[in-house]
Amino acid sequence: MPSFPLGSVRVTALRLGPGDDLKKEIEAAVSQLNLTAGFVLSVVGSLSAVRLRYAGKSEASEVRGDLEILSLGGTLTVLGGVHLHVSVSNGEGQCMGGHLLDGSIVRTTAEIVLGEAEELRFTRAHDPATGYKELQMSLRHEP
């Protein structure tokens, strides 16, 4: 488990409005900010639809209705994309969560705070143990 000294952290806040696609807007912010080692600090808001990939499944699931965002976490980099997991609750307080997919639509607002560890670089490389592209971490100034 690599450990890196704490350096400076850049913080950016954004607010999405009704009809915005949560994942696509976060990806756009990552690109615009040129984040190389980003992460989600905080998100509150609501969705009218959430598209998820549940653990161990390959197909997408969609839930529609009035949904509250309970949590959103992930790693963000222009060098390897975003990896986001979300949990939401419906009007009865039932919770669901999984891998966030495109098509998760903001209902009223999504207030998002992103951070970036400015001395780090996140990339993704194929991991033969999992079969997926997994997070790789290094200091930004290493080759």
C-alpha positions as CSV (number, residue, x, y, z in Angstrom):
1,M,0.0,0.0,0.0
2,P,1.8,3.2,-1.2
3,S,1.7,6.1,1.2
4,F,2.5,9.6,0.0
5,P,3.3,12.7,2.0
6,L,0.5,15.2,2.4
7,G,0.9,18.1,0.0
8,S,-1.5,20.8,-1.1
9,V,-5.1,19.9,-2.0
10,R,-7.1,22.0,-4.5
11,V,-10.8,22.2,-3.8
12,T,-13.5,23.0,-6.4
13,A,-17.2,23.2,-5.8
14,L,-19.9,23.0,-8.4
15,R,-23.7,22.9,-8.5
16,L,-25.7,21.0,-11.1
17,G,-29.3,21.8,-11.9
18,P,-32.4,19.9,-13.0
19,G,-31.8,17.6,-16.0
20,D,-28.1,17.5,-15.7
21,D,-26.4,14.0,-16.0
22,L,-24.5,13.6,-12.8
23,K,-21.7,11.4,-14.1
24,K,-21.2,13.3,-17.4
25,E,-21.0,16.6,-15.6
26,I,-18.4,15.3,-13.2
27,E,-16.4,13.9,-16.1
28,A,-16.7,17.4,-17.8
29,A,-15.4,19.1,-14.6
30,V,-12.5,16.6,-14.4
31,S,-11.5,17.4,-18.0
32,Q,-12.0,21.2,-17.6
33,L,-9.9,21.2,-14.3
34,N,-7.4,18.8,-15.8
35,L,-7.5,16.7,-12.6
36,T,-4.7,14.1,-12.3
37,A,-5.5,12.9,-8.8
38,G,-9.0,13.9,-7.9
39,F,-11.5,12.6,-5.4
40,V,-15.0,13.4,-4.3
41,L,-15.2,15.2,-1.0
42,S,-18.9,15.8,-0.7
43,V,-22.2,15.5,-2.6
44,V,-25.7,16.3,-1.6
45,G,-28.7,16.5,-3.9
46,S,-31.4,14.6,-5.6
47,L,-32.0,12.5,-8.7
48,S,-35.0,11.7,-10.8
49,A,-33.3,8.6,-12.3
50,V,-30.2,6.7,-11.3
51,R,-28.4,4.1,-13.5
52,L,-26.3,1.7,-11.5
53,R,-24.2,-1.4,-12.1
54,Y,-24.7,-3.6,-9.0
55,A,-21.8,-5.6,-7.6
56,G,-21.1,-8.7,-9.6
57,K,-23.4,-7.7,-12.4
58,S,-22.5,-6.7,-16.0
59,E,-25.8,-5.1,-17.0
60,A,-27.1,-1.7,-15.9
61,S,-30.1,-1.2,-13.6
62,E,-32.2,1.9,-13.6
63,V,-34.4,3.3,-10.9
64,R,-36.7,6.3,-11.4
65,G,-38.5,8.5,-8.9
66,D,-37.7,11.0,-6.3
67,L,-34.3,9.9,-5.1
68,E,-32.0,11.5,-2.5
69,I,-28.2,11.2,-3.0
70,L,-26.8,9.8,0.3
71,S,-23.2,9.4,-0.8
72,L,-21.0,9.6,-3.8
73,G,-17.3,8.6,-3.7
74,G,-14.7,8.0,-6.2
75,T,-11.3,8.7,-7.9
76,L,-11.1,11.1,-10.8
77,T,-8.4,11.6,-13.4
78,V,-8.0,12.8,-16.9
79,L,-5.4,10.0,-17.3
80,G,-7.8,7.1,-16.7
81,G,-11.3,8.4,-16.2
82,V,-13.6,8.5,-13.3
83,H,-14.6,5.6,-11.0
84,L,-17.7,6.5,-9.0
85,H,-20.0,4.7,-6.6
86,V,-23.3,6.2,-5.4
87,S,-25.9,5.4,-2.8
88,V,-29.4,6.8,-3.0
89,S,-32.7,6.5,-1.1
90,N,-36.3,6.6,-2.5
91,G,-39.4,8.2,-1.0
92,E,-39.8,5.2,1.4
93,G,-36.3,5.4,2.7
94,Q,-35.1,2.3,0.8
95,C,-31.5,2.5,-0.1
96,M,-29.6,1.2,-3.1
97,G,-26.2,1.8,-4.5
98,G,-23.6,0.7,-7.0
99,H,-21.3,1.8,-9.7
100,L,-22.6,5.2,-11.1
101,L,-23.4,5.1,-14.8
102,D,-24.3,7.8,-17.4
103,G,-28.1,8.6,-17.4
104,S,-28.3,9.4,-13.7
105,I,-30.3,12.7,-13.9
106,V,-30.4,15.5,-11.3
107,R,-33.9,16.2,-10.0
108,T,-33.5,19.5,-8.2
109,T,-29.8,20.1,-7.5
110,A,-26.5,18.3,-6.9
111,E,-24.0,20.3,-4.8
112,I,-20.6,18.7,-5.4
113,V,-17.2,19.4,-3.8
114,L,-14.2,17.8,-5.5
115,G,-10.6,17.7,-4.3
116,E,-7.3,17.1,-6.0
117,A,-4.0,15.9,-4.4
118,E,-1.7,18.2,-6.4
119,E,1.5,16.1,-5.9
120,L,-0.1,12.8,-7.0
121,R,-1.0,11.2,-10.3
122,F,-3.7,8.6,-10.8
123,T,-3.7,6.3,-13.8
124,R,-5.4,3.0,-14.5
125,A,-3.7,-0.2,-15.7
126,H,-5.0,-3.7,-16.4
127,D,-4.8,-5.9,-13.3
128,P,-4.6,-9.6,-14.2
129,A,-5.9,-10.5,-10.8
130,T,-9.2,-8.7,-11.3
131,G,-9.5,-8.5,-15.1
132,Y,-10.2,-4.7,-14.8
133,K,-8.2,-1.5,-15.2
134,E,-7.3,-0.6,-11.6
135,L,-6.0,2.5,-9.9
136,Q,-2.3,3.1,-10.0
137,M,-0.8,5.9,-7.9
138,S,2.5,7.8,-8.2
139,L,4.0,11.1,-7.4
140,R,3.2,13.6,-10.2
141,H,6.9,14.3,-10.9
142,E,8.0,10.6,-11.2
143,P,8.5,9.3,-14.8
